[in-house]
Amino acid sequence: TFRFLTFAERLSNVNIDVIHRIDRTGSYEEEVETHFSEGLTKWRDLNLTEHFTTFMKEVANKSQSFNMLVFHQKFIVETLKTHL
């Protein structure tokens, strides 16, 4: 038979194990694309100016992962300044 449960009773029946529900597998993956790389991919088809295509050729292979982006940060910023 159905028995109506109060909100407090329903809350007391909830059992959530927060520690075991956290997914840490992808948080430090090197193969995850950066927002910068995703932006370059998006604008590759939208912006066909000479400056952007040159910038894209110089920077695309240096910004595929977060580690690469941080490592080549100074080069990418200087290249961006050149093509602005």
C-alpha positions as CSV (number, residue, x, y, z in Angstrom):
1,T,0.0,0.0,0.0
2,F,1.1,3.5,-0.7
3,R,2.0,5.7,2.3
4,F,2.5,9.4,1.8
5,L,5.9,10.6,3.0
6,T,6.6,14.0,4.2
7,F,9.4,16.0,2.6
8,A,11.6,15.5,5.7
9,E,11.0,11.7,5.5
10,R,11.9,11.6,1.8
11,L,15.1,13.7,2.4
12,S,16.1,11.3,5.2
13,N,15.8,8.4,2.8
14,V,18.2,10.0,0.3
15,N,21.7,8.5,0.3
16,I,24.3,10.2,-1.8
17,D,27.9,9.2,-1.6
18,V,29.6,12.3,-2.8
19,I,33.2,11.1,-2.5
20,H,32.6,8.2,-4.9
21,R,30.6,10.2,-7.4
22,I,33.3,12.6,-8.4
23,D,34.7,11.8,-11.9
24,R,38.4,12.6,-11.8
25,T,39.3,10.6,-14.9
26,G,39.2,13.5,-17.4
27,S,40.3,16.4,-15.3
28,Y,44.0,16.2,-16.1
29,E,43.9,14.6,-19.5
30,E,46.3,16.0,-22.0
31,E,44.2,15.3,-25.0
32,V,41.4,17.6,-24.0
33,E,41.1,20.5,-26.4
34,T,41.4,24.0,-25.0
35,H,38.8,26.7,-25.6
36,F,41.4,28.5,-27.6
37,S,41.8,25.6,-29.9
38,E,38.1,25.2,-30.3
39,G,37.8,28.9,-31.1
40,L,40.5,28.6,-33.7
41,T,38.6,25.7,-35.3
42,K,35.4,27.6,-35.3
43,W,36.9,30.8,-36.8
44,R,38.9,28.9,-39.4
45,D,35.9,28.7,-41.7
46,L,34.4,32.1,-40.8
47,N,37.5,34.3,-41.1
48,L,39.5,33.9,-44.3
49,T,41.5,37.0,-44.1
50,E,45.2,36.8,-44.8
51,H,46.2,37.8,-41.3
52,F,44.0,35.1,-39.7
53,T,45.0,32.3,-42.0
54,T,48.7,33.1,-41.4
55,F,48.1,33.3,-37.6
56,M,46.2,30.0,-37.8
57,K,49.1,28.3,-39.6
58,E,51.6,29.6,-37.0
59,V,49.6,28.8,-33.9
60,A,47.3,25.8,-34.6
61,N,49.8,23.1,-33.9
62,K,51.0,24.9,-30.7
63,S,47.6,25.2,-29.0
64,Q,46.0,21.7,-29.2
65,S,46.2,20.9,-25.5
66,F,46.4,22.9,-22.4
67,N,50.0,21.9,-21.7
68,M,51.0,23.0,-25.2
69,L,49.1,26.3,-24.9
70,V,50.9,27.1,-21.6
71,F,54.3,26.1,-23.0
72,H,53.9,28.2,-26.2
73,Q,52.1,31.1,-24.4
74,K,54.6,33.8,-25.2
75,F,54.9,32.8,-28.8
76,I,51.1,32.7,-29.3
77,V,50.7,36.1,-27.7
78,E,53.4,37.7,-29.7
79,T,52.0,36.1,-32.9
80,L,48.6,37.4,-32.0
81,K,49.9,40.9,-31.5
82,T,51.7,40.8,-34.9
83,H,48.5,39.8,-36.7
84,L,46.1,42.2,-35.0
